C-alpha cells in the first residue's frame, strides 16, 4: 500500500463519521452530498491492495438503480451499502494495522500463521481429483497444512474431525452439492464463523452469497486464479483470527457486529 493501514484507517473513520451525518438528514440528503462522499471513498479504495479493494468496491460502488424507483429511497439504500462497505473496511484495516508490522521479512507468498504458531489448516472439498490436488499443492506451497475430501458427506466429517481454519468447497458435486454442505455447516452454531469459500464454474451473485440463507464467506469462479485464491484465503483467515481474539487487535463489539 502506498499508505499504511493505520493512515487509511484514520481516513475511513473520518469518512464514516461524515456518512452518519448525512444519513441523519433523512429525506434532505442530496445526491451531490453523497457523490462528494463517494469520491473521497474512491480515493481510499484506489489505495487498497487487490482483495481489499475488490471487496470494498463491491458495496461502495453498488448500483441500486434497479432496486428502488424513488430517488430519495435510492439515496438511502446507496448510503446503507456505503456504510456496510466502510464497516467491513474498518475491521480489515484495524487488523492490518496490527499484522502488517509482523509481516516484515516474511515471504509475500506465505499465509500468515495462526496465533499459536501453527500453519493454518485448509480443507479442500472437490469431487474432481485433479482439481483437488492442484488446489492442495498451491495451498501447501503457501505454508498451509491441508486435508482433502472427495465429496460432501466426507467434507462434513472432516470439518468435525479435523477442525480446519478454512474450507474451500466445490459447488457442483454429485450427491450432496456444495450448497447443501454449506447449509448443514451453518446450521451448527459452533461453525457460524468458519470461513467457507465456494468454488464454482457457474457465476453466482456475491450479494446473495453474503446473505443469511447461504452464509458463504466468499466465492471464486473456476478456473481459479491462483493469486486471487491466495489473497482471498489470507484475507479471510486474517479476519477470522481477529474475531477469535478481538482484544489483540483492539477491536470492539461494534467492529464485530
C-alpha positions in Angstrom: 0.0 0.0 0.0 1.2 3.5 -0.7 -0.2 4.5 2.6 -0.1 2.5 5.8 -3.1 0.6 7.2 -3.1 3.0 10.1 -3.2 6.1 7.9 -6.0 4.6 5.8 -7.9 3.7 8.9 -8.0 7.2 10.2 -9.4 8.4 6.8 -12.0 5.7 6.8 -13.1 6.6 10.3 -13.5 10.2 9.2 -15.4 9.2 6.2 -17.8 7.0 8.3 -18.4 9.9 10.6 -19.4 12.1 7.7 -21.7 9.4 6.3 -23.5 9.1 9.6 -24.1 12.9 9.5 -25.5 12.6 6.0 -27.8 9.7 6.9 -29.2 11.7 9.8 -30.5 14.2 7.2 -33.0 11.6 6.0 -35.1 12.8 3.1 -33.0 16.0 3.0 -29.9 14.1 1.8 -28.9 15.2 -1.7 -27.2 13.2 -4.5 -24.4 15.8 -4.6 -23.6 15.3 -0.9 -23.4 11.5 -1.3 -21.5 11.9 -4.6 -18.8 14.0 -2.8 -18.5 11.3 -0.2 -18.2 8.6 -2.8 -15.4 10.4 -4.5 -13.5 10.6 -1.2 -14.1 6.9 -0.7 -12.8 6.2 -4.2 -9.5 7.8 -3.3 -9.2 5.5 -0.4 -10.3 2.5 -2.4 -7.7 3.1 -5.0 -5.0 2.9 -2.3 -6.1 -0.6 -1.1 -4.4 -3.8 -2.2 -6.1 -6.2 -4.5 -8.6 -8.2 -2.5 -9.3 -5.4 0.0 -10.1 -3.1 -3.0 -12.3 -5.7 -4.7 -14.5 -6.4 -1.6 -14.7 -2.7 -0.7 -15.9 -1.6 -4.2 -18.4 -4.5 -4.3 -20.6 -2.4 -2.0 -19.1 1.1 -2.2 -20.0 1.3 -5.9 -23.1 -0.8 -5.7 -25.7 0.1 -8.4 -29.1 0.5 -6.7 -31.0 2.0 -9.7 -32.9 -1.2 -10.3 -33.8 -1.7 -6.7 -35.7 1.5 -5.9 -37.8 3.8 -8.1 -37.9 6.8 -5.9 -34.7 9.0 -5.8 -34.9 9.5 -2.1 -35.2 5.8 -1.5 -32.3 5.1 -3.8 -30.1 7.6 -1.9 -31.0 5.9 1.4 -30.2 2.4 0.0 -27.0 3.7 -1.5 -25.9 5.2 1.8 -26.6 1.9 3.5 -24.4 -0.1 1.1 -21.7 2.6 1.6 -22.0 2.2 5.4 -21.6 -1.6 5.1 -18.5 -1.1 2.9 -16.9 1.2 5.5 -17.7 -1.1 8.3 -16.1 -4.1 6.7 -13.1 -2.0 5.7 -12.7 -0.6 9.2 -12.4 -4.1 10.6 -9.9 -5.1 7.9 -7.7 -2.0 8.4 -7.7 -2.4 12.2 -6.4 -5.9 11.9 -3.9 -5.0 9.1 -2.5 -2.1 11.2 -1.6 -4.8 13.8 -0.4 -7.5 11.4 1.5 -5.6 8.7 4.5 -4.8 11.0 4.7 -8.5 11.8 4.9 -9.4 8.1 8.2 -7.6 7.6 10.7 -10.2 6.4 8.0 -12.8 5.7 7.8 -14.1 2.2 5.0 -12.4 0.3 3.5 -15.7 -0.8 3.3 -17.1 2.7 0.0 -17.3 4.5 0.1 -15.6 7.9 0.3 -18.3 10.7 -2.2 -18.8 13.5 -1.6 -17.1 16.9 -0.3 -20.5 18.3 2.4 -20.5 15.6 0.8 -23.4 13.7 0.3 -23.2 10.0 -3.4 -22.7 9.0 -5.3 -25.9 8.2 -7.3 -25.8 4.9 -9.9 -28.3 4.0 -10.4 -28.8 0.2 -13.7 -30.4 -0.8 -13.9 -31.3 -4.5 -15.0 -34.4 -6.4 -12.6 -33.8 -9.3 -9.3 -35.4 -8.2 -7.1 -33.3 -10.5 -8.6 -30.0 -9.4 -8.5 -31.0 -5.8 -4.8 -32.0 -6.0 -3.8 -28.8 -7.8 -5.6 -26.7 -5.2 -3.9 -28.7 -2.4 -0.5 -28.2 -3.9 -0.9 -24.5 -4.2 -2.1 -24.1 -0.6 0.8 -26.2 0.7 3.3 -24.0 -1.2 1.9 -21.1 0.8 2.8 -22.8 4.1 -0.6 -24.2 4.9 -1.5 -27.7 6.1 -4.2 -29.4 4.1 -6.8 -32.1 4.4 -8.9 -33.4 1.5 -12.5 -34.6 0.9 -13.8 -36.1 -2.4 -17.5 -35.5 -1.7 -19.9 -33.6 0.5 -20.5 -36.2 3.3 -16.8 -36.7 3.7 -16.3 -33.0 3.8 -18.8 -32.7 6.7 -17.0 -35.4 8.6 -13.6 -33.7 8.0 -14.8 -30.4 9.3 -15.8 -32.1 12.6 -12.8 -34.4 13.0 -10.0 -32.1 11.6 -11.4 -28.6 12.7 -9.9 -26.7 9.7 -9.3 -22.9 9.8 -10.9 -22.5 6.4 -12.8 -24.6 3.8 -12.6 -24.5 0.0 -15.8 -26.0 -1.1 -16.8 -27.0 -4.7 -20.4 -26.3 -5.5 -21.2 -28.8 -8.3 -20.7 -32.2 -6.7 -22.8 -35.4 -7.3 -25.0 -36.5 -4.4 -24.6 -33.7 -1.9 -23.8 -30.4 -3.5 -21.5 -27.8 -2.0 -24.5 -25.6 -1.2 -26.1 -28.5 0.8 -22.8 -28.9 2.7 -22.7 -25.2 3.4 -26.3 -25.2 4.8 -25.5 -28.1 7.1 -22.3 -26.5 8.3 -24.1 -23.2 9.0 -26.8 -25.0 11.0 -24.1 -25.8 13.6 -23.7 -22.8 15.9 -20.1 -23.6 16.6 -19.3 -23.3 12.9 -21.1 -20.0 12.1 -17.8 -18.1 11.9 -15.8 -20.8 10.0 -14.6 -19.2 6.7 -16.1 -21.1 3.7 -15.2 -20.2 0.1 -17.3 -21.7 -2.6 -15.6 -22.8 -5.8 -17.9 -22.7 -8.8 -17.9 -22.9 -12.6 -21.3 -21.1 -12.6 -21.4 -17.3 -11.8 -23.1 -16.6 -8.5 -24.3 -13.3 -7.1 -21.9 -12.1 -4.3 -24.7 -10.3 -2.5 -26.7 -13.5 -2.4 -23.8 -15.5 -1.0 -23.2 -12.9 1.7 -26.8 -13.4 2.8 -28.0 -15.4 5.8 -29.7 -18.0 3.5 -26.4 -19.4 2.4 -23.8 -17.9 4.6 -20.7 -18.3 2.3 -17.8 -16.2 3.3 -16.9 -15.7 -0.3 -16.7 -17.4 -3.7 -14.3 -17.9 -6.6 -15.2 -18.8 -10.1 -13.4 -21.7 -11.9 -10.9 -21.8 -13.4 -9.4 -20.3 -10.2 -6.9 -17.5 -10.5 -4.1 -18.7 -8.2 -3.1 -15.2 -7.0 -6.7 -14.3 -6.2 -7.1 -17.6 -4.3 -4.1 -16.8 -2.1 -5.2 -13.3 -1.4 -8.7 -14.4 -0.6 -7.5 -17.1 1.8 -5.1 -14.7 3.5 -7.8 -12.1 4.0 -10.5 -14.5 5.4 -8.0 -16.1 7.8 -6.9 -12.7 9.0 -10.4 -11.6 9.8 -11.3 -15.0 11.4 -8.2 -14.7 13.6 -9.2 -11.3 14.7 -12.8 -12.4 15.5 -11.4 -15.2 17.7 -9.1 -12.8 19.6 -10.5 -9.2 19.3 -8.6 -7.8 22.2 -5.3 -8.5 20.4 -6.4 -6.2 17.6 -8.1 -3.5 19.6 -11.5 -4.5 18.1 -14.8 -3.5 19.8 -18.1 -5.3 19.7 -19.3 -2.7 17.3 -16.5 -3.7 14.9 -17.5 -7.4 15.1 -21.3 -6.9 14.9 
